[in-house]
């Protein structure tokens, strides 16, 4: 099953309803970001730079994300469904999206907007749902590197099992988030 590589802290933020938007431009090994599917897993990542790039009010998520990533395994917890993709046409207004994600505005500018400036940033409004049970995945060499997507050995049927927890936001809330994103940066 396809999985998007994303900060482990962001995965927890999405599941807790503290984040509604992913900001993507693509990895070094990609010409530009392409949405592979409208429903996908999150493959958690951790880097030392995440602490400096996370707003202080979300620092409590960093240890949770770190715990999901060890030298030999990662814990996959979340499945995301895309509500809407908005191309960021007005990057000068990116700070207006701060309530919708955990990153500092400066890190978004430096690591996402200024990185490959000829390519536009995508703001992806998503619905997050926990998997029925977290899945521990062995780390493989093909999951490494600066790329957005990895193919995980997880049966897609795991997504068809109802969960005991509702999505972090309902559809009308997420439609309102999408309208807010379009108005701010679209």
SELODO-485393 format. One line per field, with one value per residue (C-alpha): z, x, y. Coordinates in pm, 1 decimal. Layout:
<rs>
pz	c(Z,...)
px	c(X,...)
py	c(Y,...)
</rs>
This chain:
<rs>
pz	c(0.0,-79.9,205.5,220.7,418.4,678.4,1014.7,1294.5,1499.0,1213.2,1201.5,1568.8,1510.2,1229.6,1443.2,1730.9,1506.4,1559.4,1190.9,883.9,602.3,451.7,260.8,-12.5,-299.1,-347.9,-244.6,-394.3,-598.3,-756.0,-1020.9,-838.4,-596.4,-740.3,-539.6,-584.1,-445.7,-269.7,26.2,173.8,486.7,663.3,695.7,992.4,973.3,1228.4,1187.8,1430.3,1241.1,1330.4,1679.2,1542.4,1271.4,1505.1,1680.1,2060.6,2135.2,1942.6,2091.8,2295.2,1969.1,1898.1,2149.1,2019.1,1663.4,1771.6,1951.5,1623.5,1440.7,1551.2,1369.7,1250.9,1250.9,1212.6,1350.2,1095.3,1268.7,1026.7,702.1,524.8,272.0,53.3,80.9,-156.1,-305.3,-335.8,-535.1,-334.7,-574.4,-301.4,-90.3,72.4,266.4,394.4,755.7,739.1,729.9,1058.8,1263.7,1028.3,1081.4,1338.0,1152.3,1207.5,929.7,884.5,831.9,580.8,389.0,400.6,354.5,142.3,-41.7,-111.0,-188.2,-566.4,-608.4,-966.1,-838.2,-653.2,-310.5,-270.3,35.3,82.8,310.9,457.7,681.4,921.9,1072.0,1299.0,1178.2,1378.3,1533.1,1470.6,1234.9,1293.3,965.9,928.9,773.2,425.5,214.8,-50.2,206.4,257.2,71.1,2.6,-171.0,-89.0,-144.9,-42.1,-112.7,213.1,247.9,404.1,270.4,166.0,326.2,662.9,565.9,522.0,887.2,1075.2,1345.8,1691.9,1661.7,1437.0,1197.5,1356.2,1177.3,1005.1,636.1,680.2,900.7,640.8,358.1,563.3,604.5,227.7,164.3,414.0,240.5,-105.1,22.6,186.2,-65.3,-367.6)
px	c(0.0,119.5,240.1,347.9,662.4,583.5,715.7,610.2,503.6,278.5,115.3,22.1,-94.5,-322.1,-470.9,-528.6,-698.3,-418.4,-324.3,-548.2,-307.6,3.7,240.2,432.1,664.1,837.5,1164.8,1510.0,1464.8,1142.3,1093.4,782.3,521.8,251.0,-41.0,-18.6,-363.3,-653.5,-616.2,-282.8,-92.6,160.9,515.6,667.0,1007.5,1221.3,1511.9,1697.5,1572.8,1211.5,1243.7,1354.3,1086.3,794.8,604.6,655.3,290.3,330.8,666.8,487.5,431.2,803.2,863.8,554.2,686.4,1035.9,898.6,743.7,1078.8,1363.2,1671.2,1499.1,1124.8,860.9,506.9,238.1,-70.4,-266.5,-456.0,-533.0,-800.6,-756.4,-1032.1,-878.4,-543.7,-480.1,-183.3,-17.7,-34.5,19.3,311.0,340.9,22.8,146.4,143.8,-237.6,-223.1,-28.3,-334.3,-374.2,-30.8,250.7,542.1,690.9,618.2,992.6,1053.2,768.1,922.2,1275.6,1214.1,901.7,849.6,1211.6,1316.3,1289.0,1127.3,1011.4,777.9,461.1,381.5,71.1,-152.0,-334.6,-637.7,-676.2,-897.6,-695.6,-813.9,-621.8,-564.4,-759.0,-422.0,-79.1,137.2,509.2,703.2,1068.6,1279.7,1404.1,1668.0,1408.7,1218.8,1518.6,1620.0,1444.0,1130.2,765.2,613.3,699.4,521.2,459.8,383.4,44.5,-275.6,-512.5,-795.9,-670.6,-831.4,-1172.2,-1197.2,-1410.0,-1225.6,-1354.8,-1238.6,-1399.1,-1184.0,-1016.1,-1262.1,-1595.1,-1650.5,-1814.2,-1523.8,-1274.9,-1465.2,-1444.3,-1068.9,-1034.7,-1222.6,-998.5,-685.6,-814.9,-897.9,-558.1,-311.2,-500.2)
py	c(0.0,350.0,572.4,935.4,1006.0,1271.9,1382.1,1148.5,1453.0,1566.4,1221.8,1257.6,1616.9,1500.2,1224.4,1465.6,1723.4,1974.5,1969.8,1968.2,2056.6,1900.8,2129.2,1947.3,2025.8,1691.0,1533.3,1582.7,1262.8,1395.0,1659.3,1781.5,1650.9,1429.8,1300.5,921.0,841.0,1010.8,773.2,671.3,576.7,798.5,664.4,852.4,1018.6,1199.6,1443.8,1666.8,1973.1,1895.4,2047.9,2386.6,2376.0,2297.2,2575.4,2563.1,2484.9,2157.5,2051.6,1782.7,1592.1,1551.4,1267.8,1085.8,1104.1,1001.3,695.0,576.0,572.9,346.3,225.2,-92.0,-20.2,247.1,248.0,334.3,476.8,690.5,672.6,999.5,1088.4,1392.6,1650.8,1906.6,2009.7,2382.9,2510.2,2788.2,3082.9,3345.8,3220.6,3564.7,3473.8,3135.1,3257.2,3255.0,2874.3,2847.5,2740.9,2444.3,2281.5,2247.5,2409.5,2753.3,3000.8,3053.6,2680.3,2664.5,2954.3,2815.6,2443.2,2440.6,2769.4,2873.1,2512.4,2479.6,2822.2,2753.1,2479.9,2569.9,2437.9,2221.0,2267.1,1936.8,1938.8,1590.3,1383.3,1167.1,842.0,605.8,253.7,-7.3,-98.1,57.2,-148.4,-193.0,-199.6,-303.7,-29.0,-120.2,57.5,144.7,355.6,584.9,895.5,1219.1,1098.4,1153.9,809.9,455.2,129.2,-61.4,-433.8,-366.8,-521.1,-236.9,-436.7,-306.6,23.6,-135.8,-235.4,17.8,206.3,280.6,640.9,899.3,1101.6,1402.2,1634.0,1590.7,1660.8,2002.7,2119.1,2002.7,2174.1,2496.3,2440.3,2393.7,2719.0,2895.4,2762.0,2866.6,3216.1,3258.4,3118.2,2978.9)
</rs>
